[in-house]
Amino acid sequence: MKQIIIRKEVTPALASRVSLLGCKSYTISIPSLETADALLKTAVDETAPIASLLGEYRKFAEGGDSSLFARMYQISETSGLVIDQNIYLYHCDPCPVWVNWEESRWAYMSSRKYVGDPWWFEDAEILRDVQQMNLIDFLEKYKGC
């Protein structure tokens, strides 16, 4: 299953914010580092400075831990799971909003919901279960309710 890097913090009403800026492709290309902080604050309500974001992104992309980013298994165009200490369902309608700067690319999502704990289960089993089980069975197995 495809994995993408997302910003852990969600931005409510993300699609509306980005549409109001005229970004029809749901992609924000950062023109310069000098204007990046203001652009990201307006577009996605980002509070972290671009220098911090890029440093954390590089560290995370190289396999390090990050308090700002997560790897999300993309279940559909609009939704995915992050499996770390907990299992979270992320969603963004109509699609994630991407930020691009040179080789760095990450997505913002508009909502996050806790759905359980991974315990001793492998990611592959959790991903299979989320696609094959009904909601109640999944929540009961992973203690999400």
Buried (B, 14 or more C-beta within 10 A) or exposed (E): EEEBBBBBBBBEEBBEBBEEEEBEEBBBEBEEEEEBBEBBEBBBBBEBBBEEBBBBBEBBBEEEEBEBBBBBBBBEEBBBBBBEEEBBBBBBEEBBBBBEBEEBBBBBBBBBEEBBEBEEBEBEEBBEBBEEBEEEEBBEBBEBE
